[in-house]
Amino acid sequence: MRSFDPTFEPNGSVGVRRLEVITGIGGRRSWSREDKARITAESFATGSNVSAVARRYGLRPQQVYAWRRLARSGSLALPAEEIGFVPIVAAVGDATPVSTTTPLCPDRIEIELGGTVIRVTPGTDWRHLRDVLRAVKATM
């Protein structure tokens, strides 16, 4: 018997001086890639708070931030957003309609959203374009 062990009494009997009960979620949990992606996508939503999202799922904010880093690097695929279709108007020069038999090879794409025109050239990073479109949509 060691004299510095707090659970043993000096006379040799064993007693419990303090008992700590841990409640709640403990230990390591494993999350499926779909759950991680859904939670991460929720944290990226406009107006969302990472800490609030983490609390809702019993996580620490640091874990959600780690998953966000994985999503940005491409290691964690987020669920596809709902895609809506918009009408496309193809025009050359001063809004002259293009024949459907003429191949369309524009040197740029123009996207009009709520009075804002975004001009995109070939080779533009799609992630940057996505961020710009989200920013414009958020101001609408």
DSSP file (Angstrom, degrees, kcal/mol; ACC not computed):
  #  RESIDUE AA STRUCTURE BP1 BP2  ACC     N-H-->O    O-->H-N    N-H-->O    O-->H-N    TCO  KAPPA ALPHA  PHI   PSI    X-CA   Y-CA   Z-CA
    1    1 A M              0   0    0      0, 0.0     2,-0.4     0, 0.0     3,-0.0   0.000 360.0 360.0 360.0 136.4    0.0    0.0    0.0
    2    2 A R    >   -     0   0    0      1,-0.1     3,-0.9     2,-0.0     6,-0.2  -0.808 360.0-142.5 -99.2 139.4    1.3    3.4   -0.9
    3    3 A S  T 3  S+     0   0    0     -2,-0.4    -1,-0.1     1,-0.2     5,-0.0   0.698  97.2  58.7 -75.3 -18.1    0.7    6.3    1.5
    4    4 A F  T 3  S+     0   0    0      3,-0.0    -1,-0.2     2,-0.0     3,-0.0   0.517  76.0 106.0 -90.5  -3.5    0.0    8.8   -1.2
    5    5 A D    X   -     0   0    0     -3,-0.9     3,-1.2     1,-0.1     0, 0.0  -0.667  60.6-154.5 -76.6 116.0   -2.9    7.0   -2.7
    6    6 A P  T 3  S+     0   0    0      0, 0.0    -1,-0.1     0, 0.0    11,-0.1   0.608  85.0  63.5 -72.6 -10.8   -6.0    8.9   -1.7
    7    7 A T  T 3  S+     0   0    0      9,-0.1     8,-1.6    10,-0.1     2,-0.4   0.623  89.6  78.1 -89.2 -10.8   -8.4    6.0   -1.9
    8    8 A F  B <  S-A   14   0A   0     -3,-1.2     6,-0.2     6,-0.2     5,-0.1  -0.796  74.7-135.2-100.8 139.6   -6.8    3.9    0.8
    9    9 A E    >   -     0   0    0      4,-2.4     3,-1.8    -2,-0.4    -2,-0.1  -0.573  25.0-115.3 -84.5 153.5   -7.3    4.5    4.5
   10   10 A P  T 3  S+     0   0    0      0, 0.0    -1,-0.1     0, 0.0    -2,-0.0   0.793 113.5  59.8 -61.7 -27.4   -4.2    4.5    6.8
   11   11 A N  T 3  S-     0   0    0      2,-0.1     3,-0.1     1,-0.1    -3,-0.0   0.473 122.2-101.8 -82.8   0.8   -5.5    1.4    8.7
   12   12 A G  S <  S+     0   0    0     -3,-1.8     2,-0.2     1,-0.4    -1,-0.1   0.271  81.1 125.5 102.5 -11.5   -5.6   -0.7    5.5
   13   13 A S        -     0   0    0     -5,-0.1    -4,-2.4     1,-0.0     2,-0.5  -0.533  57.9-126.5 -82.1 150.8   -9.3   -0.6    4.7
   14   14 A V  B     +A    8   0A   0     -6,-0.2     2,-0.3    -2,-0.2    -6,-0.2  -0.834  36.7 165.2 -98.7 129.7  -10.4    0.6    1.3
   15   15 A G        -     0   0    0     -8,-1.6     2,-0.6    -2,-0.5     0, 0.0  -0.956  36.1-120.4-139.5 158.5  -13.0    3.4    1.2
   16   16 A V        +     0   0    0     -2,-0.3     3,-0.1     1,-0.2    -9,-0.1  -0.893  24.1 178.3-102.9 120.9  -14.3    5.8   -1.4
   17   17 A R  S    S+     0   0    0     -2,-0.6     2,-0.4     1,-0.3    -1,-0.2   0.823  71.5  13.6 -88.8 -34.5  -13.8    9.4   -0.5
   18   18 A R        -     0   0    0      2,-0.0     2,-0.5   -11,-0.0    -1,-0.3  -0.997  60.6-162.2-146.6 137.0  -15.3   10.9   -3.6
   19   19 A L        -     0   0    0     -2,-0.4     2,-0.5    -3,-0.1    -3,-0.0  -0.983   8.3-162.2-122.7 125.9  -17.4    9.5   -6.4
   20   20 A E        -     0   0    0     -2,-0.5     2,-0.6     2,-0.0    -2,-0.0  -0.932   1.6-161.0-112.4 126.3  -17.7   11.4   -9.7
   21   21 A V        -     0   0    0     -2,-0.5     2,-0.6     2,-0.0    -2,-0.0  -0.922   6.2-155.9-107.6 123.4  -20.6   10.6  -12.0
   22   22 A I        -     0   0    0     -2,-0.6     2,-0.2     2,-0.0     4,-0.1  -0.877  15.8-176.5-102.7 121.3  -20.1   11.7  -15.6
   23   23 A T        +     0   0    0     -2,-0.6     2,-0.1     2,-0.1    -2,-0.0  -0.653  39.7  37.1-110.3 169.4  -23.3   12.2  -17.6
   24   24 A G  S    S-     0   0    0     -2,-0.2     2,-0.5     2,-0.1    -2,-0.0  -0.404 104.4 -18.7  89.5-166.8  -23.9   13.1  -21.1
   25   25 A I  S    S+     0   0    0     -2,-0.1     2,-0.3    33,-0.0    -2,-0.1  -0.632  70.8 170.1 -80.9 125.9  -22.0   12.1  -24.2
   26   26 A G        +     0   0    0     -2,-0.5    -2,-0.1     2,-0.1    -4,-0.0  -0.892  34.3  23.9-132.7 164.3  -18.6   10.8  -23.5
   27   27 A G  S    S-     0   0    0     -2,-0.3     2,-0.4     2,-0.0    -2,-0.0  -0.154  98.9 -39.4  76.7-175.4  -15.9    9.1  -25.3
   28   28 A R        -     0   0    0      2,-0.0     2,-0.3     0, 0.0    -2,-0.1  -0.699  54.3-164.1 -90.0 136.3  -15.3    9.1  -29.0
   29   29 A R        -     0   0    0     -2,-0.4     2,-0.5    -4,-0.1    -2,-0.0  -0.855  12.1-137.5-112.7 153.3  -18.2    8.9  -31.4
   30   30 A S        -     0   0    0     -2,-0.3     2,-0.4     0, 0.0    -2,-0.0  -0.938  14.7-159.3-112.4 136.4  -18.0    8.1  -35.0
   31   31 A W        -     0   0    0     -2,-0.5     2,-0.0     4,-0.0    -2,-0.0  -0.903  20.1-119.8-112.4 138.7  -20.0   10.1  -37.6
   32   32 A S     >  -     0   0    0     -2,-0.4     4,-2.6     1,-0.1     5,-0.2  -0.354  28.3-112.3 -70.3 158.8  -20.8    8.8  -41.0
   33   33 A R  H  > S+     0   0    0      1,-0.2     4,-2.5     2,-0.2     5,-0.2   0.851 119.4  54.8 -61.7 -33.1  -19.6   10.9  -43.9
   34   34 A E  H  > S+     0   0    0      2,-0.2     4,-2.5     1,-0.2    -1,-0.2   0.914 109.0  46.7 -67.0 -42.2  -23.2   11.8  -44.7
   35   35 A D  H  > S+     0   0    0      2,-0.2     4,-2.8     1,-0.2     5,-0.3   0.929 113.1  49.1 -64.5 -45.0  -23.8   13.1  -41.2
   36   36 A K  H  X S+     0   0    0     -4,-2.6     4,-2.7     1,-0.2     5,-0.2   0.930 113.1  47.6 -58.6 -45.6  -20.5   15.1  -41.3
   37   37 A A  H  X S+     0   0    0     -4,-2.5     4,-2.7    -5,-0.2    -2,-0.2   0.910 112.6  48.3 -63.7 -42.8  -21.4   16.6  -44.7
   38   38 A R  H  X S+     0   0    0     -4,-2.5     4,-2.0     2,-0.2    -2,-0.2   0.926 114.7  44.9 -64.6 -44.9  -25.0   17.5  -43.5
   39   39 A I  H  X S+     0   0    0     -4,-2.8     4,-1.7     2,-0.2    -2,-0.2   0.908 114.9  48.7 -65.9 -41.9  -23.7   19.2  -40.3
   40   40 A T  H  X S+     0   0    0     -4,-2.7     4,-1.3    -5,-0.3    -2,-0.2   0.916 110.3  50.6 -65.1 -43.1  -20.9   21.0  -42.2
   41   41 A A  H  X S+     0   0    0     -4,-2.7     4,-0.7     1,-0.2     3,-0.3   0.893 108.6  53.1 -61.4 -38.8  -23.3   22.2  -44.9
   42   42 A E  H >< S+     0   0    0     -4,-2.0     3,-0.6     1,-0.2    -1,-0.2   0.865 106.6  52.5 -63.8 -35.1  -25.6   23.5  -42.1
   43   43 A S  H 3< S+     0   0    0     -4,-1.7    -1,-0.2     1,-0.2    -2,-0.2   0.760 107.5  52.4 -72.5 -23.5  -22.7   25.4  -40.6
   44   44 A F  H 3< S+     0   0    0     -4,-1.3    -1,-0.2    -3,-0.3    -2,-0.2   0.592  84.1 116.2 -84.7 -11.4  -22.0   27.0  -44.0
   45   45 A A  S X< S-     0   0    0     -4,-0.7     3,-2.1    -3,-0.6     2,-0.1  -0.225  82.0 -90.6 -60.9 146.7  -25.6   28.2  -44.4
   46   46 A T  T 3  S+     0   0    0      1,-0.3    -1,-0.1     3,-0.0     3,-0.1  -0.363 111.2  10.7 -59.7 128.2  -26.1   32.0  -44.5
   47   47 A G  T 3  S+     0   0    0      1,-0.3    -1,-0.3    -3,-0.1     2,-0.1   0.462  94.9 136.0  83.5   1.9  -26.7   33.3  -41.1
   48   48 A S    <   -     0   0    0     -3,-2.1     2,-0.5    -5,-0.1    -1,-0.3  -0.476  48.2-138.5 -83.5 157.5  -25.8   30.1  -39.2
   49   49 A N     >  -     0   0    0      1,-0.1     4,-2.4    -2,-0.1     5,-0.2  -0.969   3.8-147.5-117.0 123.4  -23.6   30.1  -36.1
   50   50 A V  H  > S+     0   0    0     -2,-0.5     4,-2.6     1,-0.2     5,-0.2   0.890  99.6  51.2 -59.7 -41.7  -21.0   27.3  -35.9
   51   51 A S  H  > S+     0   0    0      1,-0.2     4,-2.5     2,-0.2    -1,-0.2   0.897 110.3  49.0 -63.8 -39.9  -21.3   27.1  -32.1
   52   52 A A  H  > S+     0   0    0      2,-0.2     4,-2.1     1,-0.2    -2,-0.2   0.900 111.9  48.7 -66.6 -40.2  -25.1   26.8  -32.3
   53   53 A V  H  X S+     0   0    0     -4,-2.4     4,-1.1     2,-0.2    -2,-0.2   0.925 111.8  49.9 -64.1 -43.8  -24.8   24.1  -34.9
   54   54 A A  H ><>S+     0   0    0     -4,-2.6     5,-3.3     1,-0.2     3,-0.6   0.920 110.7  49.1 -61.4 -44.9  -22.2   22.2  -32.8
   55   55 A R  H ><5S+     0   0    0     -4,-2.5     3,-1.2     1,-0.2    -1,-0.2   0.886 104.4  59.8 -61.5 -39.1  -24.4   22.4  -29.7
   56   56 A R  H 3<5S+     0   0    0     -4,-2.1    -1,-0.2     1,-0.3    -2,-0.2   0.821 114.8  35.2 -59.7 -31.5  -27.4   21.1  -31.6
   57   57 A Y  T <<5S-     0   0    0     -4,-1.1    -1,-0.3    -3,-0.6    -2,-0.2   0.297 116.0-108.0-107.2   8.5  -25.5   17.9  -32.4
   58   58 A G  T < 5S+     0   0    0     -3,-1.2     2,-0.2    -4,-0.4    -3,-0.2   0.840  76.5 130.7  70.4  32.8  -23.5   17.6  -29.1
   59   59 A L      < -     0   0    0     -5,-3.3    -1,-0.2    -6,-0.2    -2,-0.1  -0.670  61.3-112.1-110.7 166.7  -20.2   18.6  -30.8
   60   60 A R    >>  -     0   0    0     -2,-0.2     4,-1.3     1,-0.1     3,-1.1  -0.776  28.9-121.4 -92.1 146.2  -17.5   21.0  -29.9
   61   61 A P  H 3> S+     0   0    0      0, 0.0     4,-2.6     0, 0.0     5,-0.2   0.846 111.5  64.1 -56.2 -33.2  -17.2   23.9  -32.3
   62   62 A Q  H 3> S+     0   0    0      1,-0.2     4,-2.0     2,-0.2     5,-0.1   0.863 100.1  52.2 -59.7 -35.6  -13.6   22.9  -33.0
   63   63 A Q  H <> S+     0   0    0     -3,-1.1     4,-2.1     2,-0.2    -1,-0.2   0.910 109.3  48.1 -67.3 -41.7  -14.8   19.6  -34.5
   64   64 A V  H  X S+     0   0    0     -4,-1.3     4,-2.2     1,-0.2    -2,-0.2   0.909 110.8  51.5 -65.5 -40.7  -17.2   21.5  -36.9
   65   65 A Y  H  X S+     0   0    0     -4,-2.6     4,-2.1     2,-0.2    -1,-0.2   0.885 108.1  52.6 -62.7 -37.8  -14.4   23.8  -37.9
   66   66 A A  H  X S+     0   0    0     -4,-2.0     4,-2.0     1,-0.2    -1,-0.2   0.916 110.0  47.9 -63.6 -42.1  -12.2   20.8  -38.6
   67   67 A W  H  X S+     0   0    0     -4,-2.1     4,-2.2     1,-0.2    -2,-0.2   0.868 108.6  54.8 -65.9 -35.7  -14.9   19.3  -40.9
   68   68 A R  H  X S+     0   0    0     -4,-2.2     4,-2.4     2,-0.2    -1,-0.2   0.898 106.5  51.2 -63.7 -39.9  -15.3   22.7  -42.6
   69   69 A R  H  X S+     0   0    0     -4,-2.1     4,-2.0     1,-0.2     6,-0.2   0.915 109.4  50.7 -62.2 -42.2  -11.5   22.7  -43.4
   70   70 A L  H  X>S+     0   0    0     -4,-2.0     5,-1.9     1,-0.2     6,-1.3   0.899 110.1  50.1 -61.2 -40.3  -11.9   19.2  -44.9
   71   71 A A  H ><5S+     0   0    0     -4,-2.2     3,-0.6     4,-0.2    -2,-0.2   0.910 109.9  49.8 -65.4 -41.9  -14.8   20.4  -47.0
   72   72 A R  H 3<5S+     0   0    0     -4,-2.4    -1,-0.2     1,-0.2    -2,-0.2   0.859 111.0  49.4 -65.4 -34.5  -12.8   23.4  -48.3
   73   73 A S  H 3<5S-     0   0    0     -4,-2.0    -1,-0.2    -5,-0.2    -2,-0.2   0.609 117.3-113.5 -80.6 -10.5   -9.9   21.1  -49.2
   74   74 A G  T <<5S+     0   0    0     -4,-0.8    -3,-0.2    -3,-0.6    -2,-0.1   0.472  88.3 113.3  93.7   2.4  -12.2   18.7  -51.0
   75   75 A S  S   <S+     0   0    0     -5,-1.9     2,-0.5    -6,-0.2    -4,-0.2   0.707  76.5  47.8 -79.3 -20.2  -11.7   15.8  -48.6
   76   76 A L  S    S-     0   0    0     -6,-1.3     2,-0.5    -9,-0.1    -2,-0.2  -0.966  81.3-145.4-124.5 114.3  -15.3   16.0  -47.4
   77   77 A A        -     0   0    0     -2,-0.5   -40,-0.1    -3,-0.1    -6,-0.1  -0.666  14.3-144.2 -82.7 125.2  -18.0   16.2  -50.1
   78   78 A L        -     0   0    0     -2,-0.5   -40,-0.1    -7,-0.1     3,-0.1  -0.520  31.0 -90.4 -83.8 154.4  -21.0   18.3  -49.1
   79   79 A P        -     0   0    0      0, 0.0    -1,-0.1     0, 0.0     2,-0.1  -0.337  51.9 -96.4 -64.0 147.4  -24.5   17.4  -50.1
   80   80 A A        -     0   0    0      1,-0.1     2,-0.1    -3,-0.1     3,-0.1  -0.381  38.4-123.2 -65.5 137.5  -25.6   18.9  -53.4
   81   81 A E        -     0   0    0      1,-0.1     2,-0.3    -3,-0.1    -1,-0.1  -0.442  36.4 -90.5 -75.5 154.8  -27.6   22.0  -53.1
   82   82 A E        -     0   0    0     -2,-0.1     2,-0.5     1,-0.1    -1,-0.1  -0.514  46.3-144.5 -65.9 131.3  -31.0   22.2  -54.7
   83   83 A I        -     0   0    0     -2,-0.3     2,-0.4    -3,-0.1    -1,-0.1  -0.867  12.3-163.2-106.4 128.4  -30.5   23.5  -58.2
   84   84 A G        -     0   0    0     -2,-0.5     2,-0.4     0, 0.0     0, 0.0  -0.836  17.2-127.6-106.1 148.2  -33.1   25.7  -59.8
   85   85 A F        -     0   0    0     -2,-0.4    -2,-0.0     0, 0.0     0, 0.0  -0.758  22.3-169.3 -97.1 140.9  -33.2   26.4  -63.5
   86   86 A V        -     0   0    0     -2,-0.4     2,-0.1     0, 0.0     0, 0.0  -0.914  32.5 -96.4-123.2 152.5  -33.3   29.8  -64.9
   87   87 A P        -     0   0    0      0, 0.0     2,-0.5     0, 0.0     0, 0.0  -0.432  35.3-147.3 -68.3 142.9  -34.0   30.9  -68.5
   88   88 A I        -     0   0    0     -2,-0.1     2,-0.6    23,-0.0    23,-0.0  -0.947   8.0-163.6-113.6 129.9  -30.9   31.5  -70.6
   89   89 A V        -     0   0    0     -2,-0.5     2,-0.5     2,-0.0     0, 0.0  -0.957   7.2-157.4-114.1 116.3  -30.9   34.1  -73.3
   90   90 A A        +     0   0    0     -2,-0.6     8,-0.8     8,-0.1     2,-0.3  -0.811  21.3 166.5 -94.8 129.1  -28.1   33.8  -75.8
   91   91 A A  E     -B   97   0B   0     -2,-0.5     2,-0.4     6,-0.2    -2,-0.0  -0.991  25.8-148.8-143.1 149.1  -27.2   36.9  -77.7
   92   92 A V  E  >  -B   96   0B   0      4,-1.6     4,-1.6    -2,-0.3     2,-0.4  -0.970  67.4 -33.9-118.1 132.5  -24.4   38.2  -79.9
   93   93 A G  T  4 S+     0   0    0     -2,-0.4     2,-0.9     1,-0.2    -2,-0.0  -0.426 135.0  11.5  65.2-117.5  -23.3   41.8  -80.0
   94   94 A D  T  4 S-     0   0    0     -2,-0.4    -1,-0.2     1,-0.1    -2,-0.0  -0.370 124.4 -73.5 -96.3  55.2  -26.3   44.1  -79.5
   95   95 A A  T  4 S+     0   0    0     -2,-0.9    -2,-0.2     1,-0.2    -1,-0.1   0.775  76.7 160.6  65.9  31.3  -28.9   41.4  -78.4
   96   96 A T  E  <  -B   92   0B   0     -4,-1.6    -4,-1.6     1,-0.1    -1,-0.2  -0.737  46.5-112.2 -79.8 124.4  -29.3   39.8  -81.9
   97   97 A P  E     -B   91   0B   0      0, 0.0     2,-0.4     0, 0.0    -6,-0.2  -0.247  27.6-127.7 -59.5 144.4  -30.8   36.3  -81.3
   98   98 A V        -     0   0    0     -8,-0.8    -8,-0.1     1,-0.1     2,-0.1  -0.763  22.3-113.6 -95.0 137.8  -28.5   33.5  -82.2
   99   99 A S    >   -     0   0    0     -2,-0.4     3,-0.8     1,-0.1    -1,-0.1  -0.386  18.5-128.4 -66.0 145.7  -29.7   30.7  -84.5
  100  100 A T  T 3  S+     0   0    0      1,-0.2    -1,-0.1    -2,-0.1     4,-0.1   0.694 109.5  55.9 -70.5 -17.1  -30.0   27.3  -82.9
  101  101 A T  T 3  S+     0   0    0      2,-0.1    -1,-0.2     0, 0.0    -2,-0.0   0.659  88.2  90.6 -87.5 -16.0  -27.9   25.8  -85.7
  102  102 A T  S <  S-     0   0    0     -3,-0.8     2,-0.1     1,-0.1    -4,-0.0  -0.675  85.8-119.0 -81.0 126.2  -25.0   28.2  -85.1
  103  103 A P        -     0   0    0      0, 0.0     2,-0.7     0, 0.0    -2,-0.1  -0.433  24.1-134.5 -65.3 137.9  -22.5   26.8  -82.6
  104  104 A L        +     0   0    0     -2,-0.1    -4,-0.0    -4,-0.1    -6,-0.0  -0.846  35.8 160.8 -99.6 112.2  -22.3   29.0  -79.5
  105  105 A C        -     0   0    0     -2,-0.7    -1,-0.0     3,-0.0     2,-0.0  -0.655  18.4-174.7-128.7  74.4  -18.6   29.6  -78.4
  106  106 A P        -     0   0    0      0, 0.0     3,-0.1     0, 0.0   -14,-0.0  -0.353  28.6-144.1 -74.0 152.4  -18.7   32.7  -76.3
  107  107 A D  S    S+     0   0    0      1,-0.2     2,-0.3    14,-0.1     0, 0.0   0.495  87.9  13.0 -88.8  -4.5  -15.6   34.3  -75.0
  108  108 A R        -     0   0    0     13,-0.2     2,-0.4     2,-0.0    13,-0.2  -0.980  69.2-131.8-160.8 160.7  -17.4   35.1  -71.8
  109  109 A I  E     -C  120   0C   0     11,-3.3    11,-3.6    -2,-0.3     2,-0.5  -0.961  16.8-153.9-117.1 135.0  -20.6   34.3  -69.9
  110  110 A E  E     -C  119   0C   0     -2,-0.4     2,-0.5     9,-0.2     9,-0.2  -0.943   7.5-168.3-111.6 129.6  -22.9   37.0  -68.5
  111  111 A I  E     -C  118   0C   0      7,-3.2     7,-3.3    -2,-0.5     2,-0.6  -0.970   4.2-160.9-117.6 124.2  -25.1   36.2  -65.5
  112  112 A E  E     +C  117   0C   0     -2,-0.5     2,-0.5     5,-0.2     5,-0.2  -0.926  13.3 173.4-109.8 122.1  -27.8   38.6  -64.5
  113  113 A L  E >  S-C  116   0C   0      3,-3.0     3,-2.0    -2,-0.6    -2,-0.0  -0.956  70.8 -30.0-128.3 111.0  -29.2   38.4  -61.0
  114  114 A G  T 3  S-     0   0    0     -2,-0.5     3,-0.1     1,-0.3    -1,-0.1   0.850 127.5 -41.7  54.3  40.9  -31.6   41.0  -59.8
  115  115 A G  T 3  S+     0   0    0      1,-0.3     2,-0.5     0, 0.0    -1,-0.3   0.362 115.6 114.1  89.8  -6.6  -30.1   43.8  -61.9
  116  116 A T  E <   -C  113   0C   0     -3,-2.0    -3,-3.0     2,-0.0     2,-0.5  -0.862  52.8-154.0 -99.9 131.0  -26.5   42.7  -61.2
  117  117 A V  E     -C  112   0C   0     -2,-0.5     2,-0.5    -5,-0.2    -5,-0.2  -0.913   6.9-167.5-108.2 127.4  -24.5   41.5  -64.2
  118  118 A I  E     -C  111   0C   0     -7,-3.3    -7,-3.2    -2,-0.5     2,-0.5  -0.965   6.7-156.6-114.6 123.4  -21.6   39.1  -63.5
  119  119 A R  E     -C  110   0C   0     -2,-0.5     2,-0.4    -9,-0.2    -9,-0.2  -0.885  10.4-169.9-104.2 126.8  -19.2   38.5  -66.5
  120  120 A V  E     -C  109   0C   0    -11,-3.6   -11,-3.3    -2,-0.5     3,-0.1  -0.959   5.9-156.1-121.2 130.1  -17.3   35.2  -66.4
  121  121 A T    >   -     0   0    0     -2,-0.4     3,-1.5   -13,-0.2   -13,-0.2  -0.689  37.9 -84.7 -99.2 156.4  -14.4   34.3  -68.7
  122  122 A P  T 3  S+     0   0    0      0, 0.0    -1,-0.1     0, 0.0     3,-0.1  -0.291 115.1  34.5 -57.5 142.4  -13.3   30.8  -69.5
  123  123 A G  T 3  S+     0   0    0      1,-0.3     2,-0.2    -3,-0.1     3,-0.0   0.414  79.3 147.9  92.2  -1.8  -10.9   29.4  -66.9
  124  124 A T    <   -     0   0    0     -3,-1.5    -1,-0.3     1,-0.1     2,-0.3  -0.462  58.9-105.7 -67.4 136.3  -12.6   31.1  -64.0
  125  125 A D     >  -     0   0    0      1,-0.2     4,-2.1    -2,-0.2     3,-0.3  -0.470  23.0-144.4 -64.4 124.2  -12.3   29.1  -60.8
  126  126 A W  H  > S+     0   0    0     -2,-0.3     4,-2.5     1,-0.2    -1,-0.2   0.802  98.0  58.2 -63.9 -29.2  -15.8   27.6  -60.2
  127  127 A R  H  > S+     0   0    0      2,-0.2     4,-2.1     1,-0.2    -1,-0.2   0.901 107.2  47.0 -67.6 -39.2  -15.3   28.0  -56.4
  128  128 A H  H  > S+     0   0    0     -3,-0.3     4,-2.3     2,-0.2    -2,-0.2   0.919 112.6  49.3 -66.6 -43.2  -14.8   31.7  -56.7
  129  129 A L  H  X S+     0   0    0     -4,-2.1     4,-2.8     1,-0.2     5,-0.2   0.913 109.5  52.6 -61.7 -42.4  -17.8   32.0  -59.0
  130  130 A R  H  X S+     0   0    0     -4,-2.5     4,-2.4     1,-0.2    -1,-0.2   0.917 109.7  48.7 -59.1 -44.6  -19.9   30.1  -56.5
  131  131 A D  H  X S+     0   0    0     -4,-2.1     4,-2.2     2,-0.2    -1,-0.2   0.896 111.8  49.0 -63.9 -40.1  -18.8   32.4  -53.7
  132  132 A V  H  X S+     0   0    0     -4,-2.3     4,-2.5     2,-0.2    -2,-0.2   0.931 111.6  48.9 -64.6 -45.2  -19.6   35.5  -55.8
  133  133 A L  H  X S+     0   0    0     -4,-2.8     4,-2.5     1,-0.2    -2,-0.2   0.891 111.4  49.9 -63.3 -39.1  -23.1   34.1  -56.8
  134  134 A R  H  X S+     0   0    0     -4,-2.4     4,-2.2    -5,-0.2    -1,-0.2   0.904 110.5  50.3 -64.7 -40.3  -23.8   33.3  -53.1
  135  135 A A  H  X S+     0   0    0     -4,-2.2     4,-1.1     2,-0.2    -2,-0.2   0.915 112.6  45.9 -64.9 -42.4  -22.8   36.8  -52.1
  136  136 A V  H >< S+     0   0    0     -4,-2.5     3,-0.6     1,-0.2     4,-0.5   0.921 112.8  50.5 -65.3 -43.0  -25.0   38.4  -54.7
  137  137 A K  H >< S+     0   0    0     -4,-2.5     3,-1.1     1,-0.2    -2,-0.2   0.870 105.8  56.8 -62.5 -37.1  -27.9   36.1  -53.8
  138  138 A A  H 3< S+     0   0    0     -4,-2.2    -1,-0.2     1,-0.2    -2,-0.2   0.780 103.5  53.8 -66.4 -26.7  -27.5   37.0  -50.1
  139  139 A T  T <<        0   0    0     -4,-1.1    -1,-0.2    -3,-0.6    -2,-0.2   0.569 360.0 360.0 -83.9  -8.2  -28.0   40.7  -50.9
  140  140 A M    <         0   0    0     -3,-1.1    -1,-0.2    -4,-0.5    -2,-0.2   0.471 360.0 360.0 -80.8 360.0  -31.3   40.1  -52.7
